[in-house]
Amino acid sequence: VEHPKFHTVTFNNGIEIEANAGAEVKSVYKGRIVYSGWFRGYGKVMIVDHGEGYYTLFAHLSKVIKDVHSIAEKDDVIALVGDTGSLKGPLLYFEIRQKGVPLDPLNWLAYDGIKVGSKQ
C-alpha cells in the first residue's frame, strides 16, 4: 500500500477500520491476551490467541482494557481505538492469522454478520 502523502510503501496483512477515537474494540472470539504493548509502525498493539493457531491483532489503540494473560470472551471490550502509530488519525488496524499465515479479515467479519463498509 502506498501512502498518498509520503509515497512510502507498506505491507498490510489486515484491514484498517475507520472509527472514532475512544470507540470500543471487542474480541471477535473467546481467547487469551498474549501481547499488549508498543510495536513500531502499529503503535499500541494487542494480540489475542484464540487457540488452534488462530490469532487476532488489533493496532493503533489508545487504551488497553484487558491485561496480558487474561481471558476475553467474544464481544468483551478489550481496548479503545486511538491513533498511536497512525499517520491517518484514529482508526483500528485488524488482522487475523492462522499458524502465522494472514487470513482475509473481511471473510470473518462477513461470516459474523457485520456489514463490511458500514460503521458498526
C-alpha positions as CSV (number, residue, x, y, z in Angstrom):
1,V,0.0,0.0,0.0
2,E,1.4,3.4,-0.9
3,H,0.8,6.3,1.4
4,P,-0.9,9.1,-0.6
5,K,1.1,11.9,1.0
6,F,4.5,10.4,1.8
7,H,4.7,7.9,-1.0
8,T,6.1,5.2,1.3
9,V,5.2,1.6,0.6
10,T,4.0,-0.6,3.5
11,F,2.6,-4.1,3.5
12,N,-0.7,-4.7,5.4
13,N,-1.9,-8.2,6.1
14,G,-5.1,-6.9,7.7
15,I,-7.5,-4.1,7.2
16,E,-7.9,-0.5,8.6
17,I,-11.3,0.2,10.0
18,E,-12.5,3.8,10.2
19,A,-13.5,4.5,13.8
20,N,-13.8,7.4,16.2
21,A,-11.1,7.8,18.9
22,G,-12.2,6.0,22.0
23,A,-14.5,3.6,20.3
24,E,-14.7,0.2,21.9
25,V,-12.6,-2.7,20.4
26,K,-14.2,-6.1,21.1
27,S,-12.8,-9.6,21.0
28,V,-14.1,-11.4,17.9
29,Y,-14.0,-14.8,19.7
30,K,-13.0,-16.2,23.0
31,G,-9.2,-16.1,23.6
32,R,-6.3,-15.3,25.8
33,I,-4.5,-11.9,25.6
34,V,-0.9,-12.9,24.8
35,Y,0.7,-9.5,24.0
36,S,-0.1,-5.9,24.8
37,G,2.5,-3.2,24.1
38,W,4.1,-0.9,21.6
39,F,5.0,-2.2,18.1
40,R,6.9,0.1,15.6
41,G,4.5,1.2,12.9
42,Y,1.5,0.0,14.7
43,G,1.5,1.9,17.9
44,K,-0.2,0.2,20.9
45,V,-1.0,-3.3,19.8
46,M,-2.9,-6.2,21.4
47,I,-2.7,-9.9,20.2
48,V,-5.3,-12.4,21.2
49,D,-4.7,-16.2,21.0
50,H,-8.0,-18.0,20.1
51,G,-6.5,-21.5,20.0
52,E,-5.8,-23.9,17.2
53,G,-3.3,-21.5,15.8
54,Y,-5.7,-18.6,15.3
55,Y,-4.6,-15.1,16.5
56,T,-6.1,-11.7,16.1
57,L,-4.1,-8.5,16.2
58,F,-5.5,-5.0,17.0
59,A,-3.4,-1.9,16.5
60,H,-3.4,1.9,16.8
61,L,-5.1,1.6,20.2
62,S,-5.4,4.4,22.7
63,K,-6.0,2.3,25.7
64,V,-5.8,-1.4,26.6
65,I,-8.6,-2.7,28.8
66,K,-7.7,-6.3,29.3
67,D,-4.4,-7.4,30.7
68,V,-1.9,-9.9,29.2
69,H,-2.8,-13.5,30.2
70,S,-6.4,-12.6,30.9
71,I,-9.3,-14.3,29.0
72,A,-11.5,-12.3,26.7
73,E,-14.9,-13.7,25.8
74,K,-16.5,-13.0,22.4
75,D,-17.7,-9.3,22.4
76,D,-15.7,-8.4,25.5
77,V,-14.3,-4.8,25.3
78,I,-10.5,-5.3,25.2
79,A,-9.3,-1.9,24.2
80,L,-10.2,1.5,22.8
81,V,-9.5,2.9,19.3
82,G,-6.8,5.5,19.0
83,D,-4.2,6.9,16.6
84,T,-0.9,5.6,18.1
85,G,1.4,4.8,15.3
86,S,-1.0,6.0,12.7
87,L,-0.4,8.8,10.1
88,K,-4.1,8.9,9.2
89,G,-5.7,9.8,12.5
90,P,-7.9,7.5,14.6
91,L,-8.5,4.0,13.1
92,L,-8.4,0.4,14.0
93,Y,-6.0,-2.0,12.3
94,F,-7.3,-5.6,12.4
95,E,-5.5,-8.7,11.4
96,I,-6.3,-12.5,11.6
97,R,-3.6,-15.2,11.3
98,Q,-3.8,-19.0,11.4
99,K,-0.4,-20.6,12.2
100,G,1.3,-17.4,11.1
101,V,-0.5,-17.2,7.7
102,P,-2.6,-14.0,7.3
103,L,-6.3,-14.6,6.5
104,D,-8.7,-12.1,4.9
105,P,-10.5,-10.4,7.8
106,L,-13.4,-9.4,5.6
107,N,-14.4,-13.0,5.2
108,W,-14.5,-13.4,9.0
109,L,-16.4,-10.1,9.6
110,A,-19.0,-11.0,6.9
111,Y,-19.4,-14.5,8.4
112,D,-20.1,-12.9,11.8
113,G,-22.9,-10.8,10.3
114,I,-21.1,-7.5,10.2
115,K,-21.8,-5.5,7.1
116,V,-18.5,-4.7,5.6
117,G,-18.3,-1.0,4.7
118,S,-20.7,0.0,7.5
119,K,-19.8,1.7,10.8
120,Q,-21.0,-0.9,13.2
